[in-house]
Amino acid sequence: MADQDGRDEKRRKQGGLRTMPFILANEICDRFATTGFNANMITYLTQQMHMPMVEASNTLTNFGGTSSLTPIVGALIADSFAGRFWTIAVGSVIYQLGMISLTFSAIIPPLHPKPCLAKKNCQKASSAQLFILYASLFFTAIGSGGIRPCVVPFGADQFGSDGTQPTAQRGWNFFNMYFFSMGLAALLALTGVVYVQENIGWGWGFGIPTMVFCLSIIAFVVGYPLYIHMKPGGSPLTRLSQVVVAAFKKRNAPRPDDSSLLYQDKDLDADISITGRLLHTDQLQFLDRAAIVTERDMLPSGRPNLWRLSTVHRVEELKSIVRMLPIWAVGILLITSLSHNHTFAIQQARIMNRHLSPHFQIPPATLSIFTTSSMLISLTIYDRIFVPFMRKFTKNPSGITYFQRMGIGLIIAMLANISAALVETKRKNAFNSHGVSISVFWLVPQFSIHGLAEAFMSVGHMEFCYDQSPESMRSSATALFWLAISIGNYLGTALVTIVHNCTEKRGDWLQDDLNKAKLNYYYWIVIGLQVFNIAYYFVCVKYYTMKPLEVADKDLVKEMEKLSSVDELEAGGNKKVNNLV
């Protein structure tokens, strides 16, 4: 009894808001460092490494794709055996090594090309110098694989992932806090670090984020005793594979009309269904065959052979992931449509009038502060004004559903690119007709609208991935969010390459000299893709089925505690019905 009281007391001292200073301090430092690295990287590649614009743009989108692909591996490691804390910690150390390497490459002269003051016939980076650059970026990409898929579910775990708090209270506030902290850190980096890079030097410009990231690792590790550590549920990939194999082996077995005859085992699923088991659904009925009991399904120990027999809960885990995929894929084209915001838009800003005074110019990458500021303001208004207002009409604790939030975000994102196309047309006309460089502040609307779109679409997409994923696969499902970013970045590279190759002999829409290029035409192609993406999204939402979850009824729990015998429990307790959420 004393041991139980001790465990309860320890549990009360773990999790909740007390952990947020450590988790969010880590995330703020992490985002400050990564934004300080990436926001102005297009300038570093073109001005310091002397890469052509298209090559530099593709390098960054490929790097972004790889950084968002590795979270799949990190998520599988976290969910299978390592746990989220240790996956984040190890990933952070690997990321730190990449940052140190890149900082040294900017400081040590032999590791980068000689300065080129005339900006013509500049010496390109050697193979060795490019190797150091790519190796550094690769280390940061690997480190991202441990951090990105785990921070969100690990933080949400601290708010009662054992089911003691309603989902709307537990998860949604944390998601807004998470994206708000990311935005705040990015704002600091875009104002301070970018200025240092442009005016003091790249050694300090990379060195400051590197030192800050080291502090983030320390802050995260110091909070270890306060965290709730969810036990890994075993490899989700293995469980999903077992369902597919078992269903295939029984492809000719007759499916029972009564779904209650399918195999269930609460003890077997206990570690992967703490908040409740998934209930049977009638979709993807072929997979139900994995839960049909046959003579050869049991081992001599009395336990099922999981490559021949799966529980309904495990079958529904796979169904949940499959059902998520069509809506998850919407994020891919969204990222493709936004990928130019950190490449071409920065290059546009460089040739526009950036003077605030005769002696001070705004660094081009600093324009991203309008995206970040817009997102921060939007998240604050959304959480404090919009949600309480909409709650009165919808009776939804979150104000609106994440499906509605994503749909609004997709439409707003399209408006941002329409603004980009119109502004680029105006910029070219002003320069080609009158030789005038218009103010860089004409780009502010597109950056600001992008921030508003992120407050709706990105947060809603993350909420969807977290809420609709099986409980034991939340790191893996959160990694789907980053996988969409990865594929979107790779598609951005492919789109730029295709447009460049197809137009190279007919004016080259994406040439280095933007005054001769037709970047506005490229933007209209992207807008066309967004129109298709929005239509596809609304079709997917129309036919989507929410995840059905079994949760314990509180009155039933109290009643079961009063029952003294197994017979009474079976007779009385099992007659109660479970709630669906």
Secondary structure, DSSP 4 states (H G I P E B T S, - for coil): -HHHHHHHHHHHTSSGGGGHHHHHHHHHHHHHHHHHHHTTHHHIIIIIS---HHHHHHHHHHHHHHHHHHHHHHHHHIIIII-HHHHHHHHHHHHHHHHHHHHHHHHSGGGSPPP-SS-SSPPPPPHHHHHHHHHHHHHHHHHHHHHHHHHHHHHHHTTTTTTTS-HIIIIIHHHHHHHHHHHHHHHHIIIIIHHHHHHT-HHHHHHHHHHHHHHHHHHHHHTGGGS--PPP---HHHHHHHHHHHHHHTTTSPPPSSGGGS---TTTTGGG-TT-PBPP-SSSGGGGGGG---GGGB-TTSSB-TTT---HHHHHHHHHHHHHHHHHTHHHHHHHHHGGGGTHHHHHHHTSB-EEETTEE--GGGGHHHHHHHHHHHHHHIIIIIHHHHHHHH--TTSS-HHHHHHHHHHHHHHHHHHHHHHHHHHHHHHHHH----BGGGGHHHHHHHHHHHHHHHHHHHHHHHHHS-GGGHHHHHHHHHHHHHHHHHHHHHHHHHHHHHHTTTT-TT-S-TTTS-HHHHHHHHHHHHHHHHHHHHHHHHT--PPPBEE--HHHHHHHHH--SHHHHHHHGGGSPPEE-
